[in-house]
Amino acid sequence: MVDRILFTRILDPAFEQCDVHIPDFTKEKGWIKREHEDLERFVGFEVERSPEEKGISYRFELWEKED
């Protein structure tokens, strides 16, 4: 069972223009988005807050399932 997800959220262009979609697990009971500092502690290095590359803006998120 998965209890932690490292997620890259595409902010722009609009989500509908992307070619990969997953079900919205964030609305399922028990999933909590952790703070950016928690993400950095988990991966062990500094993570840029609002990166942009080739006209695509995104952010990295850490989600955890509560017991």
N, C-alpha and C positions, 0 to 999 in steps of 0.2 A: 504494500500500500504506500502511496506517496503521501508524505507529510510536509514537504517543503518544495516550493517551486521558485526557480530563478526565472523571471519573466522580463522580456523586452517589450515594452508597450510603444507602438508607433503612434506618435502624436499628430504628425503632418507629413505627407498628405493624408486625407481622410481615410479612415479604416477601410471603407468599401473599395478603395483602389489597391489594396494589398492583395497578394495572391495566396496567402496562407491565413486560415482562420481556425480558431479552436473554440470549443464551447466556453461560455462565460462562467468559469468555475468560481469567480469572485462572489457570485450571488448565492452559492451553495452554503449551507449552514456550516459554521466552524472555521472558515478561511479568514485569516487576518493579514492585512498588509502591514508589514513591519516598517519601522522608520529607516531612513537612508543610512543612518549610523549602524543599525543592526545589519544591513546588507554589507556594509564595508567590513564589519567585524567578521561576518561569516566568510566572505571571500578572502579576507586577509590583506586587502590593499584599498587605496583610495579609488572611488568610483565617481566619475564626472556626473553631475546632477542633471544637466540638460544638454546632452551631446547632440550634434547635428553633423550629418555626413551626406554629401551629394544631394542636398535639398531635402533630406529626410530628418525630421527631428524625432527623438525618442527618449525614453528613460528606462532605466533598469529598476526592477522591483523585486523584493523578496516577500513571498507569501508563505505563511505557515498554517498548518491545520492544528486547531486546538484539540486537546484530548476530550 
